[in-house]
Amino acid sequence: MIDSLLAISVVGGFLLGICSGLTPGLHTNNFAAMLLALSPAFLGLGLDPFDLAAAILAASVAHTFLDIVPSIFIGAPDADTALAVLPGHEMMLDGRGIEAVRLSALGSASSVLVALVLIVPLSLLFGIFYEPFMSHIGLILLSIAFLMILTERGRVIEGQGSFVHLKYKFFALALFLTSGYLGLFAFGHQDLARSPLGLEPEVLLPLLGGLFGASMLLISLASNAEIPDQKETEFSLPARTIARSAFLGGLAGSLVAWVPGVTPAVATVVTRLGSEGSDREFLVSVSGVNTANALFTLVALLVVGRPRSGAAVAIEELVALDGRLLLVMVTIVLGVSILSYIATIRAGMVAAKVVKNLNYRRLCIGVLAFLTAMTFGFTGLFGLFLYFVSTVVGLVAPFAGIRKTHVMGVLMLPLLAIYL
């Protein structure tokens, strides 16, 4: 018999996840922390701790589906959708925003299936080789950075010469190091970030908001871009391509769950290397990273006893996870994923109609003002300084003609400094 209170909690968490996912710039970890802070009030209403943990899990899964919608149609990323903004927003400007949402929803849903297949082998693998793996994580991250730069070939322009790719590799290395030193400075001085509203400061907000959000919006303003009619185009990716992209997303999501300090944005770089340059493939992969991570963090919590996400931390505070509870939570993830897939597509269709009726220039200015105000509200004057510098750095890639993934040095170089 299904526990009615548990079902209500899951549905409630699902609805909250829709709201948080559609809020530009709101990260699922921050939302999970808010729900955990409110847990005494919920428990006072008669909720069981597991019911509340299930609601937080449902909210985090739904959030990973829905957060792509503001990223595509507004260009306002959170820490996990930063790289997805690039192909998704460009597709929206080509009138294919609904297609981008469909691809993202497919990536998130299929990554759950991939995660289910990988749970047992990865649990056995990391259960045995976790410590040896961690001892080499610095070299693994260095290899990823090396491959990012090595595979950069820049714009293909007739008559450039056979050695022009070396110029683009140099640009890529310079951008990686510049953003990396910016990250080292930001994380080394994050105690200077003070919220005037008494909120918990997070330097990732100004860094990624400037690198991916503000810089893209400024380019849109400078080019006088307009939102075209959004066609309900169908994508025609081969099943094999979808399977490969979903596998990459699921595997990258597992990396985030098992390895401390590796964020979804860093793991996403791996999917970019395996996507053969196709924006549609990449969008499927990058969307799968965060959803697969929501499931794998539960497994990692049980196997190695270390939470790797805000939702996992909240769940650990509420219940003692065991095999039986994990099975129930996996079932919740599956059910919420189905509902979230449907909700994401519907939200994308509604967003396509709403955004079309707005003045895009005013929308860009409004979102820029929102990102700036949110940066100041969470991180104060120091955050505004990081936001300004990050915006300038974020403008380099499009003008240099190289991939913007190289600005992920902002996270990778600080991690290399820790693990090497």
C-alpha positions in Angstrom: 0.0 0.0 0.0 1.3 3.4 -0.9 1.9 5.8 2.0 -0.4 8.7 1.2 1.7 11.2 3.2 4.8 10.1 1.3 3.0 10.5 -2.0 1.8 14.0 -1.1 5.4 15.0 0.0 6.8 13.8 -3.3 4.3 15.7 -5.3 4.8 18.8 -3.2 8.6 18.5 -3.7 8.1 18.1 -7.4 6.0 21.3 -7.6 8.6 23.2 -5.5 11.3 21.9 -7.9 9.4 23.3 -10.9 9.2 26.7 -9.2 12.9 26.7 -8.2 14.0 25.4 -11.6 12.1 28.2 -13.4 13.7 30.9 -11.2 16.7 32.3 -13.0 20.0 31.8 -11.2 18.6 29.8 -8.2 20.8 26.8 -7.6 19.3 23.5 -6.4 21.8 23.3 -3.5 20.6 26.7 -2.2 17.0 25.5 -2.5 17.7 22.3 -0.7 19.4 24.3 2.1 16.3 26.5 2.4 14.1 23.5 2.7 16.3 21.9 5.3 16.3 25.2 7.3 12.5 25.1 7.2 12.4 21.4 8.3 11.4 22.0 11.9 8.3 23.8 10.7 7.4 20.9 8.3 8.1 18.3 11.0 5.9 20.2 13.3 3.1 19.8 10.9 3.3 16.0 11.2 5.7 15.1 8.4 8.0 12.2 9.0 11.7 12.9 8.4 11.8 10.5 5.5 8.8 12.2 4.0 10.6 15.5 4.1 13.8 13.9 2.7 11.7 12.5 -0.2 10.3 16.0 -0.8 13.8 17.5 -1.0 14.9 14.7 -3.3 11.9 15.2 -5.6 12.5 19.0 -5.7 16.2 18.5 -6.6 15.4 16.1 -9.4 12.6 18.4 -10.9 15.0 21.4 -10.6 17.6 19.6 -12.8 15.0 19.3 -15.5 13.3 22.7 -15.4 16.3 24.9 -14.9 17.2 24.7 -18.5 14.2 26.8 -19.5 15.4 30.1 -18.1 18.9 29.3 -19.3 17.7 28.9 -22.9 15.1 31.6 -23.2 16.6 34.2 -20.9 20.3 33.3 -20.9 20.5 33.5 -17.1 22.5 30.4 -15.9 23.1 28.9 -12.5 26.3 27.0 -11.7 25.0 23.8 -13.3 23.5 25.1 -16.5 26.3 27.6 -17.4 27.6 25.6 -20.3 24.2 24.6 -21.5 23.4 28.3 -22.0 25.7 28.4 -25.0 24.0 26.0 -27.5 20.6 26.3 -26.0 20.4 30.1 -26.2 21.8 30.1 -29.7 19.2 27.6 -30.8 16.5 29.9 -29.3 17.8 32.8 -31.3 17.5 30.6 -34.4 13.9 29.9 -33.6 14.6 26.4 -32.2 14.2 27.1 -28.5 11.5 24.4 -28.1 13.7 21.9 -29.8 16.5 22.8 -27.4 14.2 22.2 -24.4 13.1 18.8 -25.9 16.8 17.8 -26.3 17.6 18.9 -22.7 14.5 17.0 -21.3 15.5 13.9 -23.3 19.1 14.2 -21.9 17.9 14.5 -18.3 15.4 11.6 -18.6 17.8 9.2 -20.5 20.6 9.9 -18.0 18.5 8.5 -15.3 18.2 5.2 -17.2 22.0 5.2 -17.7 22.5 5.9 -14.0 20.4 2.9 -13.1 22.6 0.7 -15.3 25.8 2.1 -13.8 24.8 2.1 -10.2 26.0 -1.4 -9.4 29.2 -1.5 -11.3 30.3 2.0 -10.2 29.4 1.2 -6.6 31.6 -1.9 -6.7 34.4 -0.1 -8.5 34.5 3.0 -6.2 33.9 0.8 -3.1 37.2 -0.9 -3.9 39.3 1.7 -5.7 38.0 5.0 -4.3 41.2 5.9 -2.4 43.6 5.0 -5.3 41.4 6.9 -7.7 41.4 10.0 -5.5 45.2 9.9 -5.3 45.3 10.5 -9.1 42.5 12.9 -9.4 44.9 15.8 -10.1 46.3 14.1 -13.1 42.8 13.2 -14.4 41.8 16.9 -14.2 45.0 18.0 -15.8 44.4 15.5 -18.7 40.9 16.9 -19.2 42.3 20.5 -19.3 45.0 19.4 -21.8 42.4 17.7 -24.1 40.2 20.8 -24.0 43.0 23.0 -25.3 44.4 20.3 -27.7 41.1 19.8 -29.4 40.5 23.6 -30.0 40.7 24.4 -33.7 39.0 27.7 -33.9 36.9 29.1 -36.7 37.2 27.3 -40.1 38.0 30.1 -42.6 39.2 29.6 -46.1 42.9 30.4 -46.7 44.0 30.7 -43.1 46.8 28.2 -43.5 47.5 24.8 -42.0 49.1 26.1 -38.8 46.4 28.6 -37.8 45.0 26.1 -35.3 48.1 26.7 -33.2 47.0 30.3 -32.8 43.6 29.2 -31.5 45.2 26.7 -29.1 47.3 29.6 -27.8 44.1 31.7 -27.3 42.5 28.7 -25.6 45.5 28.3 -23.2 45.5 32.0 -22.4 41.8 32.0 -21.7 42.0 28.9 -19.5 44.8 30.4 -17.5 43.2 33.9 -17.2 39.9 32.5 -16.0 41.8 30.1 -13.8 43.8 32.8 -12.0 40.5 34.7 -11.6 39.1 31.6 -9.9 42.2 31.3 -7.7 41.8 34.9 -6.7 38.1 34.6 -6.0 38.2 31.5 -3.9 41.3 32.7 -2.1 39.5 35.9 -1.1 36.0 34.6 -0.7 35.9 35.9 2.9 35.6 39.4 1.4 32.2 38.5 -0.1 29.6 39.7 2.4 25.9 39.8 1.7 24.3 43.1 2.7 21.1 41.0 3.2 22.7 38.6 5.6 22.6 35.7 3.0 25.2 33.0 2.6 27.8 34.4 0.1 28.8 32.2 -2.9 31.6 33.5 -5.2 30.4 31.1 -8.0 27.4 33.4 -8.5 29.4 36.4 -9.8 32.0 34.3 -11.5 29.6 32.2 -13.6 27.0 35.0 -13.9 29.6 37.2 -15.6 31.4 34.6 -17.6 28.2 33.1 -19.1 25.2 35.3 -18.3 26.2 38.9 -18.6 28.8 38.5 -21.3 26.2 36.7 -23.5 23.5 39.3 -22.8 25.9 42.1 -23.7 26.7 40.5 -27.1 23.0 40.1 -27.7 22.4 43.8 -26.9 25.3 44.9 -29.2 24.1 42.8 -32.1 20.5 44.0 -31.7 19.3 40.4 -31.7 15.6 39.7 -31.8 13.6 36.7 -30.7 12.2 35.0 -33.7 9.1 32.9 -33.8 9.8 29.6 -32.0 9.0 26.7 -34.2 8.0 23.3 -32.8 10.8 21.6 -34.7 11.5 18.0 -34.1 15.1 16.8 -33.6 16.4 14.0 -35.7 19.4 12.6 -33.9 20.1 8.9 -34.5 19.3 6.6 -31.6 23.0 5.7 -31.4 24.0 9.3 -31.0 21.4 9.9 -28.3 22.6 6.8 -26.5 26.2 8.0 -26.6 25.3 11.5 -25.4 23.2 10.2 -22.6 25.9 7.8 -21.5 28.5 10.6 -21.4 26.1 12.7 -19.4 25.3 9.9 -16.9 29.0 9.0 -16.6 30.0 12.7 -16.0 27.2 12.9 -13.4 28.7 10.0 -11.6 32.0 11.7 -11.5 30.5 14.7 -9.7 28.9 12.4 -7.1 32.0 10.4 -6.3 34.8 13.0 -6.6 34.9 15.9 -4.1 35.3 19.3 -5.5 34.4 18.4 -9.0 31.3 20.4 -9.9 28.7 19.6 -12.7 30.2 22.4 -14.8 33.7 20.8 -14.6 32.3 17.3 -15.4 30.4 18.8 -18.3 33.7 19.5 -20.0 34.2 15.8 -20.4 30.9 15.6 -22.3 32.0 18.4 -24.6 35.1 16.5 -25.5 33.0 13.5 -26.5 30.3 15.3 -28.4 32.2 15.7 -31.7 31.3 19.4 -31.9 27.5 18.9 -32.3 25.6 21.4 -30.1 22.6 19.2 -30.1 24.6 16.2 -28.8 26.2 18.4 -26.2 22.9 19.7 -25.0 21.7 16.1 -24.4 24.9 15.3 -22.5 25.1 18.4 -20.4 21.5 18.2 -19.3 22.1 14.6 -18.2 25.0 15.5 -15.9 22.9 17.2 -13.2 20.0 14.7 -13.2 22.3 11.7 -13.1 24.2 13.4 -10.3 21.0 13.7 -8.2 20.7 9.9 -8.2 24.4 9.1 -7.9 24.9 11.3 -4.9 22.5 9.0 -3.0 24.5 6.0 -3.9 27.8 7.7 -3.0 26.3 8.7 0.3 25.5 5.0 1.1 28.8 3.5 -0.3 31.5 6.0 0.8 29.4 7.9 3.4 30.1 11.3 1.9 27.4 13.7 0.6 28.2 15.4 -2.7 25.3 17.8 -3.1 23.0 20.1 -1.1 20.2 17.6 -1.4 22.4 14.7 -0.2 23.5 16.8 2.8 19.9 17.6 3.7 18.9 13.9 3.3 21.8 12.8 5.5 20.6 15.3 8.2 17.1 13.8 8.2 17.5 10.0 7.7 20.1 7.3 8.1 20.2 5.9 4.5 20.3 2.1 4.1 19.7 -0.2 1.2 15.9 -0.3 1.6 15.5 3.4 1.8 17.9 3.8 -1.2 15.6 1.6 -3.3 12.6 3.7 -2.3 14.4 6.9 -3.2 15.5 5.4 -6.6 11.8 4.7 -7.3 11.0 8.3 -6.4 13.7 9.6 -8.8 12.2 7.5 -11.6 8.7 8.7 -10.9 9.6 12.4 -10.6 11.8 12.2 -13.7 8.8 11.1 -15.8 6.7 13.9 -14.4 9.6 16.4 -14.9 10.1 15.4 -18.5 6.5 16.2 -19.3 6.6 19.5 -17.3 9.8 20.6 -18.9 8.5 20.3 -22.4 5.2 22.1 -21.4 7.2 24.9 -19.7 9.4 25.3 -22.8 6.3 25.7 -25.0 4.8 28.3 -22.7 8.1 30.1 -22.4 8.4 30.3 -26.2 5.1 32.1 -26.4 5.7 34.4 -23.5 9.2 35.5 -24.5 8.2 36.1 -28.1 5.8 38.8 -26.9 8.4 40.6 -24.9 10.8 43.3 -26.1 14.1 41.3 -26.3 16.3 44.4 -25.7 14.4 45.3 -22.6 14.4 41.7 -21.5 18.2 41.5 -21.8 18.6 44.8 -19.8 16.1 43.5 -17.2 18.0 40.2 -16.8 21.3 42.0 -16.6 19.9 44.2 -13.9 18.5 41.2 -12.1 21.8 39.3 -12.3 23.7 42.4 -11.0 21.2 43.0 -8.2 21.3 39.3 -7.2 25.2 39.4 -7.3 25.2 42.4 -4.9 22.5 40.9 -2.7 24.5 37.7 -2.2 28.1 38.8 -2.4 28.2 42.6 -1.9 30.8 44.9 -3.5 33.5 42.2 -3.8 31.0 40.1 -5.7 30.3 43.0 -8.1 34.0 43.4 -8.7 34.3 39.7 -9.6 31.1 40.0 -11.7 32.6 42.8 -13.8 35.9 41.1 -14.3 34.2 37.8 -15.2 32.0 39.6 -17.8 35.1 41.0 -19.5 36.8 37.6 -19.5 33.6 36.0 -20.8 33.7 38.2 -23.9 37.1 36.9 -25.0 36.0 33.5 -26.4 33.4 34.8 -29.0 35.8 37.5 -30.2 38.8 35.2 -30.4 36.7 32.5 -32.2 37.2 29.7 -29.7 35.0 27.6 -27.5 33.7 29.2 -24.3 34.3 26.0 -22.4 37.9 27.1 -21.8 36.7 29.6 -19.2 36.0 26.6 -17.0 39.6 27.1 -16.0 37.9 29.3 -13.4 37.0 26.1 -11.5 39.6 23.6 -12.9 42.7 25.6 -12.1 41.8 26.0 -8.4 41.1 22.2 -8.2 44.4 21.5 -9.9 46.1 23.7 -7.3 44.5 21.5 -4.6 45.0 18.0 -6.0 48.4 18.3 -7.8 
